[in-house]
């Protein structure tokens, strides 16, 4: 199971998933809405944002990877660290990275990491 799949699964259950050394994905609930003019209905959803300042390891992702893959906490930590290095390398070389069921990470004009949620 890939780390990005684990992140997506955790986001369905938690409001914040931190990728140690990289940043955190924050989910917030958006209630159902009815457009007053067009009378269209938008179902409830979870809006996901990315915060590069959330880098401190809270253990959630690594513990989840460890349990799902049946490996030690140390091995899971090493896998997550390699994933983080791959993200940085991909963003430097290709300028964007698609994370399945999460969204697109890319470098902005100033070199800052930007995020677009996968709708």
C-alpha positions as CSV (number, residue, x, y, z in Angstrom):
1,X,0.0,0.0,0.0
2,X,1.4,3.4,-0.9
3,X,1.8,6.2,1.5
4,X,-0.5,8.5,-0.4
5,X,-3.3,5.9,-0.1
6,X,-2.7,5.8,3.7
7,X,-2.9,9.6,3.7
8,X,-6.2,9.6,1.8
9,X,-7.7,6.9,4.2
10,X,-6.6,8.9,7.2
11,X,-8.1,12.1,5.8
12,X,-11.5,10.3,5.6
13,X,-11.2,9.6,9.4
14,X,-9.3,12.5,10.8
15,X,-9.2,16.3,10.4
16,X,-5.4,16.5,10.0
17,X,-2.7,14.2,8.6
18,X,0.9,15.4,9.0
19,X,3.6,14.1,6.6
20,X,6.7,14.5,8.9
21,X,9.2,16.9,7.4
22,X,6.9,18.0,4.6
23,X,3.6,19.5,5.8
24,X,0.1,18.7,6.9
25,X,-3.2,18.1,5.1
26,X,-6.1,19.6,6.9
27,X,-9.7,18.6,6.3
28,X,-12.7,20.7,7.2
29,X,-16.4,19.8,6.8
30,X,-18.4,21.8,4.4
31,X,-22.2,21.4,4.9
32,X,-24.7,20.8,2.2
33,X,-25.8,23.9,0.3
34,X,-28.7,24.9,-1.9
35,X,-28.1,27.7,-4.5
36,X,-30.9,30.3,-4.0
37,X,-31.2,31.3,-7.7
38,X,-30.4,28.1,-9.6
39,X,-31.9,25.7,-7.0
40,X,-29.0,23.3,-7.3
41,X,-27.9,21.1,-4.4
42,X,-24.3,20.7,-3.3
43,X,-23.9,17.7,-1.0
44,X,-21.8,17.9,2.1
45,X,-18.1,17.5,1.5
46,X,-14.7,17.7,3.1
47,X,-12.4,20.6,1.9
48,X,-8.7,19.8,2.1
49,X,-6.0,22.3,2.6
50,X,-2.2,22.0,2.8
51,X,-0.1,23.7,5.4
52,X,3.7,23.5,5.0
53,X,4.3,24.7,8.6
54,X,2.8,21.5,10.0
55,X,5.9,19.3,9.9
56,X,6.2,18.0,13.4
57,X,5.7,14.2,13.5
58,X,2.6,13.4,15.5
59,X,2.9,9.7,14.8
60,X,-0.5,9.2,13.2
61,X,0.7,8.5,9.7
62,X,3.7,6.3,10.7
63,X,1.6,4.3,13.1
64,X,-1.1,3.8,10.4
65,X,1.5,2.7,7.8
66,X,3.0,0.3,10.3
67,X,-0.3,-1.4,11.1
68,X,-1.6,-1.5,7.6
69,X,1.6,-3.0,6.2
70,X,2.5,-5.2,9.1
71,X,5.9,-3.6,9.6
72,X,7.7,-2.1,12.6
73,X,7.3,1.6,13.5
74,X,11.0,2.1,12.5
75,X,10.4,0.6,9.0
76,X,7.3,2.6,8.5
77,X,9.2,5.8,9.6
78,X,11.8,5.1,7.0
79,X,9.1,4.5,4.3
80,X,7.5,7.8,5.1
81,X,10.9,9.6,5.1
82,X,11.6,8.1,1.6
83,X,8.2,9.2,0.5
84,X,8.9,12.8,1.7
85,X,12.2,12.8,-0.2
86,X,10.5,11.5,-3.3
87,X,7.9,14.3,-3.1
88,X,10.7,17.0,-2.8
89,X,12.6,15.4,-5.7
90,X,9.5,15.2,-7.9
91,X,8.5,18.8,-7.2
92,X,12.0,20.0,-8.1
93,X,12.2,18.0,-11.3
94,X,8.6,18.0,-12.7
95,X,7.2,20.9,-10.8
96,X,4.0,19.0,-9.8
97,X,2.9,15.8,-8.2
98,X,-0.6,14.2,-8.3
99,X,-1.6,12.4,-5.1
100,X,-4.4,10.0,-5.8
101,X,-7.7,10.9,-4.0
102,X,-6.0,13.9,-2.4
103,X,-5.0,16.5,-4.9
104,X,-2.1,18.1,-6.8
105,X,1.0,19.6,-5.3
106,X,3.0,22.0,-7.4
107,X,5.6,24.8,-7.0
108,X,4.2,28.3,-7.3
109,X,6.0,31.2,-9.0
110,X,8.0,32.0,-5.9
111,X,9.0,28.3,-5.4
112,X,6.4,27.8,-2.6
113,X,4.5,24.5,-2.5
114,X,0.8,25.0,-3.6
115,X,-2.1,22.5,-3.3
116,X,-5.3,21.9,-5.3
117,X,-7.7,19.5,-3.9
118,X,-8.9,16.5,-6.0
119,X,-12.6,17.1,-6.5
